[in-house]
Amino acid sequence: MGLRAREQGTRNMSEFTHLHLHTTYSLLDGAIRIPKLVDRLAGAGMSACAMTDHGNLFGAVEFYKAMKRNGMKPIIGCEGYVAPKGRKDRSKRLSYHMVFLAENQTGYRNLMYLVSMGYKEGFYYNPRVDKELLRKHSEGIIATSACLGGELAQLILAGRIDEAREAAREYKSIFAPGRYFLEIQENKLPEQQRVNEVLLDFSKELDIPLVATNDSHYLQEEDAEAHDVLLCIQTRKKITDEDRLKHPHSVYYVRTPEEIAQLFSYAPEAVANTMRIAEMCNVELSLNKDVYLPEFPVPSGETVESYLRKQAREGLDARLRDLPYRVDREAYRKRLERELEVIVSMGFSGYFLIVADFIQFAKRHQIPVGPGRGSGAGSLVAYALRITDLDPIRYNLIFERFLNPERVSMPDFDVDFCMYRRGEVIDYVKRKYGPDHVCGIIAMSTLKAKGVIRDVARAMGFSVSEGDRIARLIPEPKMQGQNVSIAQALEEEPRLREEMARNPQVRKLIEYAQALEGLNRHAGCHAAGIVISDVPIWERVPIYRMNDGTIVTQFDKNMAEEVGLVKFDFLGLTTLTIIDTAVRLINRHRKEPIDISKIPIDDPKVYELISSGDTDGIFQLETSGLTDLMKKLKPS
C-alpha cells in the first residue's frame, strides 16, 4: 500500500460516527451488548457513537458511563415513533420512525420528555409522539428522517413524492436550523435505493443536509444469523416461516469507517456530517453527585432539620416511657444526638421524615408493618420515629452500618407491608407528593441459559418437549439466586456436550443460544422499589408504561440512584399478611386480644423450632440453605 493510500485509510478511521444503532435495550431486536460495542468502536478507531434504541432511553446511563470510561463521546438518542394523526389518535396502527439525538442538556431534557410522553400519552402498540410535541420540545435536539420506516421513506415508496417533499419541509421548520438531516443507508434493498435517490434530490432542492447511517442491530457481520433467531423469538415465529420479519442481507452490523466511506463514496458529505453531528452533541450526565428528594411539609417556623430533631427527641421520650426494662436514659439521648448530627450533616433529614410519615399512615390505618430489618434497625432515630420497632442499643446494633459519613451512600430502609394493602400506602404517597412525582422502578429480565435454549429451540422448530429436555441439561445453580451460564454447563454437564456432538441441530441451537444469552428479554417492574421525586419524574428520568398501565422509570434502580433519585422499598410481605390474619382469627375468641408486637422474642420453644429446621413458611428461614444453617447453628 502506498503512502497516500495509508494516509487516506488512517483518515477514514476517524471520519465516521454511528448515529443509528440499536443495543440490547431495543428489546428482542437489538443484539449489541454495550461493553462489546465499546471494544468494537475502539478497535475501529472511532471516538464517538450514538445509542438510538426503539422508543426508549433504558440504557442511557450504562452507555454513557461505558463510553466515557473508555475516552469516547457518548451521543444519547433514540429512534422514536411519530403518529401522523396525533399521539392520542387510536384509529389506526400507524407511526413513522424518526431518530432523535440530544445535542445539549436542554436537548437531553426534551428527549426525556418526548420519550416519556410517548408512553404516558401516546402509547398505542408503540410509544408515539406527534408534531405538536416536537414543535414544543425540539430545542437542543438533532433529528434524522430515519430508515425505511420513516415518514419520508414511506411516502416516497408509495409514490407520493410531493407529500414527502412537504413533510421534509415541515420537519425542517420544526427543528432548529441545521438540526434536521435526511438519512440515507446502504442495505442492498431496492426500496432503500429508491428512497436514497429521492432524498439526494431533496437535499439539494430543499437545502437539507444528508447523513449516512447503518442502522446497526448486531456487532459483527457473522452475528446476523443469531440476530435472525432473535427476531423469531420476538415475533414468535419459526426460522422456516415465510411470512415473518426478516433482514434479507447481513449488513446491519457495526461497520468500520473504511467500509462506510466505500459504501457512500457517491455522497461523502453524508459521511462527513456524521462527524459534524458528533461534534455538535455534548451532553454531560451528572452522576452520583446530587440527591433529589421531595420537599417534606413541616410546620411554619420549622426546617426539615429542626423538625426531625424535634420529632426524634419527642419520639425517644415516648419510647423510654414505654420500655418494660430499665435503661441508661442519658446514654440513649447521647446516642440519639450523635445520630442526628450525622443524618443532618449528610442531608438526609427529609428522607427520615418521609419514611416515618408513610409508616405512620400505615399504622394509623391498621396496615401491618414489619418491625424493621437490615442495617436500618441499627438506627435509634429510626426507633424513635417508629420507623423500626427494635431497640438498637439493647441488641447492640451499630448505626454506622446503616449510615456512615466516611462512606457516603443513601440510607435504605427495607419496609415490609401487608402484601394486600401495600398499594394503599403507595396511593397515600402519591396523594401527598403528586401522582407525577411517584412511580415504580423498571427491572430488566434477560435471556438466561434455560430460557434462551427453550426460545431458540421453538424458533428452530424443535418440539416443546424436546426443547425442554435440552434446557433441563443445564445444571441447577449451587446457590439460590445464582445463574448457571451455558458455558459453565458445557464444562460441567457431559450429556450436553454429547447431545451437541451427536446432533448438528442441537449444536446449532446451543451456538445460537450462547450468542443471545444475557440479552434483555423484556421490561418488568422492581418488586418493591418506588421513587419519589421533587419534580415530575420525567424531569429526572424518562418513564415507561407497563402493559397493565403502571408507570415506572426507564432507568433501573442503580441508574435511577446514580442520577439522584432515591429508592424507597415498599415490600409486600406474605408473612405479615398471614400473621395479621392469624391474630384477627385468634382474637375473635379471646377476651384479651393478643398484641403481636408485645410477644416475647426470647421464647425457648421458638428457637427449638428454628433449630429443628421446621421453618417452611417463615420469612427468610424457609430456603434450603438457611434451613440447613439453622440446624447446624442451633440458635438459642
C-alpha positions in Angstrom: 0.0 0.0 0.0 1.4 3.4 -0.9 1.9 6.3 1.5 -1.2 8.2 0.1 -3.4 5.2 0.5 -2.2 4.6 4.0 -2.8 8.3 4.9 -6.3 8.0 3.4 -7.0 4.9 5.4 -5.8 6.5 8.6 -8.0 9.5 7.9 -11.1 7.3 7.3 -10.5 5.5 10.6 -11.8 8.6 12.5 -14.1 10.1 9.9 -17.4 8.4 10.7 -19.7 8.2 13.7 -22.5 5.7 14.0 -25.7 7.7 14.7 -28.3 5.0 14.3 -27.6 2.0 16.4 -29.7 -0.5 18.5 -28.3 -2.1 21.6 -29.8 -4.9 23.7 -32.2 -2.3 25.1 -34.1 -2.4 21.8 -35.8 -5.5 23.3 -35.5 -8.7 21.3 -34.4 -6.6 18.3 -31.0 -5.1 19.2 -28.3 -7.6 19.9 -25.4 -5.3 20.7 -24.0 -5.5 24.2 -22.6 -2.2 25.3 -19.2 -3.4 26.6 -18.5 -5.2 23.4 -19.7 -2.2 21.4 -17.1 0.0 23.1 -14.4 -2.6 22.2 -15.5 -2.7 18.6 -15.5 1.1 18.3 -12.1 1.3 19.8 -10.7 -1.3 17.5 -12.1 0.5 14.5 -10.6 3.8 15.6 -14.0 5.6 16.3 -14.1 8.2 19.0 -17.9 8.7 19.3 -21.2 6.8 18.8 -24.9 7.2 19.3 -27.3 4.8 21.0 -30.8 5.0 19.4 -32.9 2.3 20.8 -36.6 1.9 19.9 -38.6 4.5 21.8 -36.6 4.3 25.0 -33.6 5.5 26.9 -33.3 2.4 29.0 -29.5 2.1 28.6 -28.5 5.7 28.5 -26.6 5.7 31.8 -24.8 2.4 31.1 -23.9 3.6 27.6 -22.7 7.0 28.8 -20.5 5.5 31.5 -19.0 2.8 29.3 -18.1 5.4 26.6 -16.7 7.9 29.0 -14.7 5.3 30.8 -13.0 4.5 27.5 -12.4 8.1 26.4 -15.2 8.2 23.8 -18.0 10.6 23.3 -21.5 9.1 24.0 -24.4 10.5 22.0 -27.7 9.9 23.7 -30.6 9.4 21.4 -33.5 7.1 20.4 -35.4 6.0 17.4 -38.9 7.3 18.2 -42.3 6.9 16.7 -44.3 9.8 15.2 -48.1 9.5 15.0 -49.3 11.1 11.8 -52.8 12.0 13.2 -51.6 12.9 16.6 -50.4 10.9 19.6 -53.8 10.4 21.1 -55.4 9.0 17.9 -56.1 5.3 18.1 -58.0 4.8 14.9 -55.2 3.0 13.1 -51.9 1.3 14.0 -49.6 3.7 12.2 -46.5 5.5 13.2 -43.3 6.6 11.5 -39.8 6.2 12.7 -37.6 9.2 13.4 -34.1 9.4 15.1 -33.7 11.9 17.8 -30.2 12.9 19.2 -29.6 15.1 22.3 -27.3 18.0 21.3 -27.0 19.5 24.8 -28.6 19.5 28.3 -31.7 21.2 27.0 -32.0 18.6 24.3 -31.5 15.8 26.8 -34.3 17.1 29.0 -36.5 17.5 25.9 -35.7 14.0 24.8 -36.6 12.6 28.2 -39.9 14.4 28.0 -40.7 13.2 24.5 -39.8 9.6 25.3 -41.9 9.8 28.5 -44.9 11.3 26.8 -44.7 8.7 24.1 -45.5 6.2 26.8 -47.8 8.3 29.0 -49.9 10.0 26.4 -49.2 8.4 23.0 -48.8 4.7 23.6 -50.7 2.6 21.0 -48.6 -0.5 20.1 -45.6 1.8 20.2 -44.7 4.9 22.3 -45.7 7.7 19.9 -45.1 11.4 19.9 -46.5 13.8 17.3 -45.5 17.0 15.5 -47.3 19.1 18.1 -45.0 17.8 20.8 -42.0 18.1 18.6 -42.6 21.7 17.9 -42.8 22.4 21.6 -39.8 20.3 22.6 -37.4 20.4 19.7 -34.8 22.7 21.2 -31.5 21.0 21.6 -32.5 18.0 19.5 -31.0 16.9 16.2 -33.3 14.7 14.1 -32.9 12.5 11.1 -35.5 11.1 8.8 -34.6 7.5 9.9 -34.9 4.3 8.0 -37.5 2.8 5.6 -40.0 3.1 8.4 -39.7 6.9 8.4 -42.4 9.2 7.1 -40.4 10.4 4.1 -39.4 6.9 3.1 -43.0 5.6 3.3 -44.4 8.4 1.2 -41.7 8.0 -1.4 -42.3 4.3 -1.7 -46.0 5.0 -2.0 -45.2 7.3 -5.0 -46.4 10.4 -3.1 -43.3 12.4 -3.8 -44.9 15.8 -3.4 -46.2 14.9 0.1 -42.8 13.6 1.0 -41.3 16.9 -0.1 -43.8 18.8 2.1 -43.1 16.6 5.0 -39.4 17.3 4.7 -40.1 21.0 4.6 -42.3 20.7 7.7 -39.7 18.8 9.7 -37.0 21.3 8.7 -39.2 24.0 10.1 -39.8 22.1 13.4 -36.2 21.7 14.3 -33.6 24.5 14.7 -31.6 25.5 11.6 -29.1 22.8 10.6 -30.7 20.3 13.1 -32.7 18.2 10.7 -31.0 15.7 8.4 -32.1 13.4 5.6 -30.8 9.9 6.4 -29.5 7.6 3.7 -28.5 3.9 4.2 -26.8 1.2 2.1 -28.5 -2.1 2.9 -28.8 -3.7 -0.5 -32.6 -3.3 -0.6 -34.1 -1.9 -3.8 -36.6 0.1 -1.8 -33.7 1.8 0.0 -32.0 2.7 -3.3 -35.3 4.4 -4.5 -35.5 6.3 -1.2 -31.9 7.4 -1.4 -32.2 8.7 -4.9 -35.2 11.0 -3.9 -33.5 12.1 -0.7 -30.4 13.1 -2.6 -32.6 15.3 -4.8 -34.5 16.7 -1.8 -31.2 17.6 -0.1 -30.2 19.9 -3.0 -33.7 21.2 -3.6 -34.6 22.0 0.0 -31.2 22.7 1.4 -31.4 19.9 4.0 -28.1 18.1 4.8 -27.7 14.4 4.3 -26.4 11.9 6.9 -25.2 8.4 6.4 -26.1 5.6 8.8 -26.0 1.8 9.0 -29.0 1.1 11.4 -26.8 -1.3 13.3 -28.6 -4.1 15.2 -25.7 -6.5 15.8 -21.9 -6.2 16.3 -20.2 -8.3 13.6 -21.4 -9.5 10.2 -21.3 -13.1 11.4 -23.8 -12.3 14.1 -26.6 -11.9 11.5 -27.9 -15.5 11.9 -28.2 -15.3 15.6 -29.9 -11.9 15.2 -32.4 -13.5 12.8 -33.2 -16.1 15.5 -33.7 -13.2 18.0 -36.3 -11.7 15.6 -38.1 -15.0 15.6 -38.2 -15.0 19.3 -39.6 -11.5 19.3 -42.3 -12.3 16.8 -42.9 -15.9 18.0 -42.2 -17.3 14.5 -40.0 -20.1 13.2 -36.9 -19.6 11.1 -38.7 -21.7 8.4 -41.8 -19.4 8.3 -42.0 -17.4 5.1 -44.3 -14.7 6.4 -42.1 -13.1 9.1 -39.9 -10.2 9.9 -36.5 -10.9 8.4 -33.5 -8.9 7.2 -32.5 -10.5 3.9 -28.9 -9.2 4.0 -26.2 -9.4 6.7 -25.5 -5.7 6.6 -26.8 -4.3 9.9 -23.6 -4.7 11.9 -21.2 -2.1 13.3 -19.3 -1.2 10.1 -15.9 0.4 10.1 -15.3 3.9 8.8 -13.5 2.4 5.8 -16.5 0.3 4.9 -18.8 3.3 5.3 -16.5 5.5 3.1 -16.6 3.0 0.3 -20.4 2.4 0.5 -21.2 6.1 0.5 -18.5 7.2 -2.0 -21.2 9.0 -4.0 -22.2 11.2 -1.0 -19.1 11.9 1.0 -20.8 14.9 2.6 -23.3 12.4 4.2 -20.4 10.7 5.9 -18.7 13.9 6.9 -21.9 15.1 8.5 -21.8 12.2 11.0 -18.7 13.8 12.4 -20.3 17.2 12.3 -23.2 15.9 14.3 -20.9 14.2 16.8 -19.1 17.4 17.4 -22.4 19.2 17.9 -23.6 16.7 20.6 -22.2 17.4 24.0 -24.4 16.1 26.8 -22.9 15.6 30.3 -24.8 13.5 32.8 -24.5 14.4 36.5 -23.9 11.0 38.2 -23.5 10.3 41.9 -23.5 13.9 42.8 -27.0 15.2 43.6 -29.9 13.8 45.6 -33.4 14.8 44.7 -36.0 14.3 47.5 -39.4 15.9 47.6 -39.9 18.7 50.0 -41.4 17.3 53.2 -44.1 19.7 54.6 -43.2 20.9 58.0 -45.0 23.3 60.4 -44.5 27.1 60.0 -41.2 28.2 61.5 -39.6 24.8 61.2 -37.0 23.4 58.8 -36.8 19.7 57.9 -33.7 19.6 60.1 -35.3 21.2 63.2 -38.5 19.3 62.7 -36.5 16.0 62.5 -34.7 16.8 65.8 -38.0 17.7 67.5 -39.8 14.6 66.3 -36.9 12.3 67.2 -36.4 13.8 70.7 -40.2 13.6 71.5 -40.3 10.1 70.0 -37.4 8.9 72.1 -39.1 10.2 75.2 -42.2 8.3 74.4 -40.2 5.1 73.7 -38.4 5.4 77.0 -41.6 5.9 78.9 -43.0 2.6 77.4 -39.9 0.4 77.8 -40.6 -2.6 80.1 -36.9 -2.7 81.2 -34.5 -0.2 82.9 -32.0 1.7 80.7 -29.5 4.4 81.0 -31.6 7.2 79.6 -28.7 9.6 79.2 -26.9 7.1 77.0 -29.9 6.9 74.8 -30.1 10.6 74.5 -26.4 11.0 73.7 -26.7 8.2 71.0 -29.8 10.0 69.5 -28.0 13.3 69.3 -24.9 11.7 67.7 -27.1 10.0 65.0 -29.0 13.3 64.4 -25.8 15.1 63.8 -24.7 12.6 61.1 -28.2 12.5 59.5 -28.4 16.3 59.3 -24.9 16.8 58.1 -25.4 14.3 55.3 -28.6 16.0 54.2 -30.9 13.1 54.9 -33.4 14.7 57.4 -36.1 14.8 54.7 -35.6 11.1 53.9 -36.2 10.1 57.5 -39.3 12.3 57.8 -40.7 10.9 54.5 -40.2 7.3 55.6 -41.6 7.9 59.1 -44.7 9.6 57.6 -45.8 6.8 55.3 -45.1 4.2 58.0 -47.3 6.1 60.5 -50.0 6.4 57.8 -49.9 2.6 57.6 -50.1 2.1 61.3 -53.0 4.6 61.7 -54.9 2.6 59.2 -54.1 -0.8 60.7 -52.0 -1.8 57.7 -49.5 -4.4 59.1 -45.9 -3.1 59.0 -42.7 -5.0 59.7 -40.7 -4.2 62.9 -37.6 -3.4 60.8 -34.8 -5.4 59.3 -31.5 -4.9 57.6 -29.0 -2.3 58.7 -31.7 0.3 59.3 -32.7 -1.4 62.5 -29.4 -0.1 63.9 -30.7 3.5 64.0 -32.0 4.9 67.3 -33.5 7.8 65.3 -35.5 5.3 63.3 -36.6 3.6 66.5 -37.6 7.0 68.0 -39.6 7.9 64.9 -41.2 4.4 64.9 -39.8 3.5 61.5 -38.5 0.4 63.3 -39.7 -1.3 66.5 -36.4 -2.8 67.7 -34.3 -1.1 70.4 -30.8 -1.0 68.7 -29.0 -0.3 72.0 -30.5 -3.3 73.8 -29.4 -5.5 70.9 -26.0 -3.9 70.3 -26.9 -2.8 66.8 -24.5 -0.4 65.1 -25.7 2.8 63.5 -22.7 3.2 61.2 -23.6 0.0 59.3 -26.6 2.0 58.2 -25.2 5.4 57.7 -21.6 6.4 57.8 -20.2 9.8 56.9 -16.9 8.2 55.8 -18.8 6.1 53.2 -21.4 8.4 51.6 -24.3 6.5 50.3 -28.1 6.8 50.5 -29.8 5.3 53.6 -32.1 2.5 52.6 -34.8 1.2 54.8 -36.4 -2.1 53.8 -40.0 -1.5 54.9 -42.3 -4.5 54.9 -46.1 -4.1 54.5 -49.0 -6.5 54.3 -49.0 -7.7 50.7 -52.7 -7.0 50.2 -52.5 -3.4 51.5 -49.2 -2.2 50.3 -50.9 -0.4 47.5 -52.8 1.8 50.0 -49.5 3.2 51.3 -48.3 3.9 47.8 -51.5 5.6 47.0 -51.1 7.8 50.1 -47.6 8.8 49.0 -49.0 9.7 45.5 -51.6 11.9 47.1 -49.1 13.6 49.3 -46.4 14.3 46.8 -48.4 14.2 43.5 -49.0 11.3 41.2 -46.4 12.5 38.6 -43.8 12.6 41.4 -44.1 8.9 42.3 -43.6 5.8 40.3 -42.2 2.3 40.3 -38.8 1.2 39.0 -38.1 -0.8 35.9 -36.3 -4.2 36.2 -34.9 -5.9 33.1 -35.3 -9.6 32.5 -32.6 -11.2 30.4 -32.3 -14.3 28.3 -30.9 -16.8 30.8 -29.5 -20.2 29.9 -32.5 -22.4 30.2 -35.0 -19.8 28.9 -32.9 -18.9 25.9 -32.5 -22.6 24.9 -36.2 -23.0 25.0 -36.8 -19.8 23.0 -34.2 -20.8 20.3 -35.5 -24.3 20.2 -39.0 -23.0 19.5 -37.7 -20.7 16.7 -35.7 -23.6 15.1 -38.8 -25.9 15.1 -38.0 -28.2 17.9 -41.0 -29.6 19.8 -41.7 -28.0 23.1 -40.9 -31.3 24.9 -37.5 -31.6 23.1 -36.6 -28.0 23.8 -37.4 -28.5 27.4 -35.4 -31.7 27.6 -32.3 -30.0 26.3 -32.8 -27.0 28.6 -33.0 -29.3 31.6 -29.5 -30.4 30.9 -28.4 -27.0 32.3 -27.4 -27.8 35.9 -29.2 -26.2 38.8 -27.1 -23.4 40.5 -25.2 -24.4 43.6 -26.6 -21.3 45.4 -30.0 -19.9 45.3 -30.2 -16.6 43.2 -27.2 -17.5 41.0 -27.4 -18.5 37.4 -25.5 -21.2 35.5 -24.4 -20.0 32.1 -24.3 -22.2 29.0 -20.5 -22.0 29.0 -20.5 -23.3 32.6 -23.0 -26.0 31.7 -20.8 -27.2 28.8 -17.9 -27.7 31.3 -20.0 -29.4 34.0 -22.5 -31.5 32.1 -21.2 -34.2 29.7 -24.6 -35.1 28.5 -25.0 -31.6 26.9 -21.7 -32.0 25.1 -22.8 -35.4 23.9 -26.0 -34.0 22.5 -24.1 -31.4 20.6 -21.6 -34.0 19.2 -24.4 -36.3 18.2 -26.9 -33.9 16.7 -25.8 -30.9 14.4 -29.1 -29.2 15.0 -28.6 -29.3 18.8 -25.1 -27.9 18.2 -26.6 -25.0 16.2 -29.2 -24.5 18.9 -26.6 -24.2 21.6 -24.5 -21.9 19.5 -27.4 -19.5 18.8 -28.4 -19.7 22.5 -24.9 -18.7 23.6 -24.9 -15.8 21.2 -28.1 -14.5 22.6 -27.7 -15.4 26.3 -27.7 -12.3 28.5 -29.5 -10.0 26.1 -32.5 -8.2 27.5 -35.8 -10.0 27.0 -38.5 -7.8 28.5 -39.1 -5.0 30.9 -40.7 -5.7 34.3 -41.3 -3.8 37.5 -39.0 -3.9 40.5 -40.8 -5.9 43.2 -40.6 -3.3 45.9 -38.8 -0.1 44.7 -40.6 3.2 44.5 -39.0 6.6 43.7 -40.4 9.9 45.0 -39.1 13.0 43.2 -39.1 16.7 43.9 -40.4 17.4 40.4 -42.4 15.3 37.8 -40.4 12.1 37.4 -39.7 12.7 33.7 -37.7 15.8 34.6 -35.2 13.5 36.3 -35.5 10.2 34.4 -37.7 9.1 31.4 -40.7 7.0 32.3 -42.1 3.8 30.8 -45.6 2.4 30.7 -46.0 -1.3 31.6 -48.7 -3.4 29.8 -51.0 -3.0 32.7 -50.7 0.8 32.6 -48.3 1.0 35.6 -45.7 3.8 35.2 -42.1 3.0 36.1 -38.8 4.7 35.5 -36.9 3.8 32.3 -33.7 3.5 34.4 -33.2 0.5 36.7 -32.7 1.1 40.4 -28.9 1.6 40.1 -29.1 4.0 37.2 -32.0 5.9 38.9 -30.0 6.3 42.1 -26.9 7.4 40.1 -28.9 10.4 38.6 -30.1 11.4 42.0 -33.4 9.7 42.6 -33.9 8.0 46.0 -35.4 4.4 46.1 -37.9 3.7 48.8 -38.6 0.0 49.4 -42.3 -0.9 49.9 -42.1 -4.7 50.2 -45.3 -6.6 50.1 -44.7 -9.4 52.6 -46.9 -12.5 52.7 -45.7 -13.3 56.2 -47.1 -10.1 57.6 -50.5 -10.9 55.9 -50.5 -14.4 57.4 -49.6 -13.1 60.9 -52.3 -10.4 60.7 -54.9 -12.8 59.6 -54.0 -15.3 62.3 -54.1 -12.7 65.0 -57.5 -11.5 63.9 -58.9 -15.0 63.8 -57.4 -15.8 67.3 -58.8 -12.6 68.8 -62.3 -13.4 67.7 -62.3 -16.0 70.5 -60.3 -14.2 73.2 -61.5 -11.7 75.8 -57.9 -10.2 76.0 -56.7 -9.6 72.4 -53.2 -10.7 71.5 -50.8 -7.8 70.6 -48.2 -9.4 68.3 -45.8 -6.5 68.9 -45.6 -7.4 72.6 -45.0 -11.1 72.5 -41.6 -12.2 73.9 -38.8 -12.6 71.4 -36.8 -15.0 73.6 -39.2 -17.9 73.9 -37.1 -21.1 74.0 -39.7 -23.1 72.2 -39.4 -20.8 69.2 -35.7 -21.3 69.0 -36.1 -25.1 69.3 -38.5 -24.9 66.3 -36.0 -22.9 64.3 -33.1 -25.3 65.2 -35.2 -28.3 64.1 -35.4 -26.9 60.6 -39.2 -27.0 60.6 -39.4 -23.5 59.2 -41.4 -23.8 56.0 -43.4 -20.5 55.5 -41.2 -18.5 57.9 -39.8 -15.4 56.2 -36.0 -15.7 55.4 -35.7 -19.1 57.1 -37.6 -21.2 54.6 -34.9 -21.7 52.0 -32.9 -25.0 52.0 -29.6 -23.2 52.6 -30.9 -21.3 55.7 -32.8 -24.3 57.0 -29.5 -26.4 56.9 -27.6 -23.5 58.6 -30.2 -23.2 61.4 -29.9 -26.9 62.1 -26.1 -26.6 62.4 -26.1 -23.2 64.2 -28.9 -24.1 66.7 -29.7 -20.6 67.8 -31.0 -20.1 71.3 
